[in-house]
Amino acid sequence: MSKRNGTRCLARERKTKFVEIFRTTPTNTVCPNFYVLSHANGCAFQPQCSYCYLKSSFWHLDAPHVFTNVGTMLDEVRAWIGQDELESYVLNMGNLSDSLGFEEARPLMGRLIALFRDEAEAKARKHALLLVTKGGIEECQPILDQEPCPNVIISFSFNSRQAARRHERGAAPPAERFEAARRLNAQGWRVRGRIDPMLLGFDYAWVIEQVRRLAPERLTLGTLRAEPSLPRFVGDGLFTALEKPQGEKCLARYPREERLALYRQAVEALAGLCPIGLCEETPDVWDALGLDKEAKCCNCGS
């Protein structure tokens, strides 16, 4: 049960693996491969964000599923940290659910951070846990209560205040997300930022200024996009401005020039602040913005 919104969730054991490699599926996109830690299926924030891709992934679930066999999960994570020559050294805990939304239903952060402190930091391993969240102070408190660990990264998804009020009503307000990010940054935690998805018709000047003040270790930008099956689960016309995908495994997107206009405002204002990458974007757009697509310095990269 989330203290923010009282979300009902189903607590159960996971029968399949917790740690698996995720390889980018949309064709013609610049994306690094990374490992996924499947600690839950579905999001604790309700209502879900209007554009959430989990609506098509977990359409059959009556409620989010949070996995309780934590001992097995930690054993798999420990084994992963012990491996060399991996495709990626990032373990993303936010691919199938917000990383911090289920702490009341199933406390986990303390044990995970301790594991990375003991098995990665203390042994000079480069393996890192990536937490991805739209949470605020409340959700981040289990991390704020601890000393920073260099092998744990907290990545906040930010948006326009107006866009969040309309399309991210279940999540923490953007100002609270920024406050949580600033506190973690001040404590010495590694903090990344995402302005994603940028939406046509909303002003991003305030968000860009807040990111400039935060100075995250890297920033990722993304615009609204959708897998082919997602629009039928979203009935408010949000995706009508997207062009049809070019192929079966491609994403529907805004027209190229509209995406570039959204990105340029941030890229030009934040040049030199930190590495900037794009999320699930095509190589030609990276090139047009003067960004290094070979470095893949986006949210999920090492």
N, C-alpha and C positions, 0 to 999 in steps of 0.2 A: 504494500500500500504506500503510495507516494504521499508524503506530507503536504506537498504543494497542491495536489489536485485529487487525492483520494482514489487513484486508479486501482481497480481490481486487477489482480494478476493471478495466474495459476502457477503454483510452486510445484515443481516436479524434477525428477532426475533426468539427465540427458543420457540417451542411449548410444549416441554416435560421438565421434571425436570432437573435442573442444578446440583443438588447434589444427588449422589446415591452411594451406597456401591458397591465396586468392589471386587469380590471373585475370587481368582486364578482359572483359568480353566485348564491349562496344568496339567495332572496327574503326581504324583510322583515328585513334585517339592517343594522346601522349599520357601514359599512366604507368607508374611503377607497379610491379607485383609486390604483394605484402602478405603477411600471415594474419589470419583472423582468429580472435578469441571469442567464441560463441558463448557468451555468458547468459544470454537471454534471447528470445525471439519476439520482436515487437517492441514498441516504445511505451515507456511509462507515462509520458506526457499526453494528456487528453484535454481537449480534442487534439488529434494528430495534426501536424502541419498540413496545410492544404495540398502541397505538392509532394508529400512523403512517398518515396518509392516503395516503402514497406507495405503500402496499401495493396499493391499488386503481388508482393512476395508472400504476405501473410493474410490474404483476404479470407482464408478459411478459419482463422483463429477467432474465438469469441472474446478472448482476452490475451494480453501478452503472457508468454511463458518464461518464468525465471527458473534457472536450473540450480538445484540445491546440493548436488553431489560435488561439493567444493573440493574435497580431498582429491578426487580424481582429476578435477580441473587443474589444481595446483601441481599435481604430479606431471601432467602433460606439459605445463608451462616450464617446470623445472627441467624436464627432458629437452625441451626446445632450447632453452638458454644454454644447455650443455652441448649443443651441436655447432659444428663449424661448417664453412663452405655452403651456407644457405643462400637461397635466391634473394632473400631480404632479411634484415635484422630488425624489422619493425613488426610488432605484434599489435594489430589494430583491434581495440575492444569496442569500437563504435560502428561497425559495419552493419550489424543486424539489430542494433538497439542503442539508445543513448547509454554511454558508459556509466553514468552516475545515477540513473533513475530508479534503481532497485535496492539502494543501500538499506532502506528500512525493512523491506521484505526479506532481504538476504545480504547481510553485511559482508563485504568482500574486500574493500579497498585496503584496509589495514593489513590483511594477510598478503594481498598481491604486492603491495609496496614493500613489505618486509622481505618477500621472496626475491624481488628484484634487487633490493639492497644487499641481501646476503649472497645471492647466486650470480648477479651481474656486476653491480658496483664493486663489491669487495674482491671479486676475482678479475676485475678489469676486462669484463666482457663488453662487447658493443651492442648487445641485444637490448632493445628498448620497448617498453610498453607505451602505446599511444592511446590516450583517453580522448574521446571526442564527445562534446557535450553542448547542449543549449541550456545547461543549468546555470544557476546563480550561486549566491552565498550558501544557501541551504544545501544544495547538492554537493558543493565543493568542501563543505566543512570537514568531512573525513580526511581530506588531503591537507587542508589548512591547519589541522591539528598536529601535523607531523613535520619533521625536518625534511627538506627537499632531498630527492634522490635523482642523480643525473641520468639514470636509465629509465625515468618515467617522464613522459611528455603529456601536457594537458593542452588540447586544441579546442578552442571555442569557436562555434559558428555564430557569426554576427549578421545582422540585417538592419535595414532601415527601420526606425521606430514605427513608422506608419505601416510598412509592409508586415512587420511582426504583429502589430495589433490586428491586422486583417487575416494573416495567413499562418501565424505561429502562436496562436492564442493559448495553447497549453504549456508552452515553454516559459522560462524566465524572461522578463522584459530585457531588451538589449542593454539598457543602462546597468542592470544588475549583473548581466554577464560580464560586461566590461569591468565592473567593480570587483567581481570575483577574480577575473584575470589579472587585474592590477595588484591585488593582494597576494596572489600566488607568485607573480613576477617579483614583487618586493621581497618575498621570503626566499627567493632563489630557485624556485621551480622553473623548469623549462616550459615556456608557454608559446604556443603557435596560434595563429588566427586564420579564420576563413570568413570571407564575405561571400556567402553562397547559400541559396541562389540569388543573384541579383535579378531584379524583376523590372520590366519596363513600366514606366509611369511613376516610379518612386525616386526620390532624391537620396543620393548616397554621400553627400558632403559631410554630414554629421558623423556617419560611421567611419569614413576615411580619416577624419580628424581624431577620432577616438583611437583608431589603430595607430596613427602617428604618435600619439601620447603614450600608448602602451608599449610600442616598439617590441613586438614579438620576435622570436628567433627566425620565423619565416611566415609568409602570408600566402594564402591560396585564394584565388578568385574563381568564381563559377557563375554561370548564368542558368536560368531555368531550362531544364531539359527533361526528357521523358523517354523511357523505354516504350516499345510499341504497345505493350499491354496496359500501361498505367492510365492513360486518359479515360478509359471506360470506368475506372473506379473513382474518378474525380468529376463531379457534375457541375462545377461553378463556372465553367468556361475559361479557367485559368490557362489552359494549354492551347486555346484557339489561335494565339499569335505565333505558335511554333510551326515551322515548316515540317512537312512529312519526312520521316527518316529516309535516307538514301538506300538502305538495304535492310535485310531482316534483322541483323544484329546491330544496327546503327541507332542513334538517338535522334528524336525529334528536337529541334533547336530553333531559337530565334534566327532570323536571317543574319548572315555573317556581319554585315555592316552595323546592325543594331547591337550585336554582341561586342564588336570592337568598340563602339561608342561607350557602352557600359564599362568595359574594362579600362579604357584609356584614362578615364577620370581618376581611377585609383592608381594605375601604373605611373602616370605622370606626377601625381601628387606625392607618391610614396617612394619614388626612385631613390635608391641609395640607403633607404631605411633598413631593409633586410632583403633576403632573397624572396622573389615573387614567382609563384607558379600558377598554373591554371588547372582546374579540375575537369577531367574527362573532355578535354578540348582538342581540336584538330591541330596538326602541326603547322598549317599555314597561318593560323591565328597566333600561335606563339611567335612565329617569324614576323608577322605584321606588327606585333607589339615590341619587338626587339628582345624577347625573352629567350633564355637558353633551354631549348627543348631537350637537349642531350643530358643536361644535368638533372632533369626531372625533379626540381626542388619544390615539389608540391607537398601537400599535407601528409601523405602516407609514405613519403620517401625517407630514406635513412639520413 
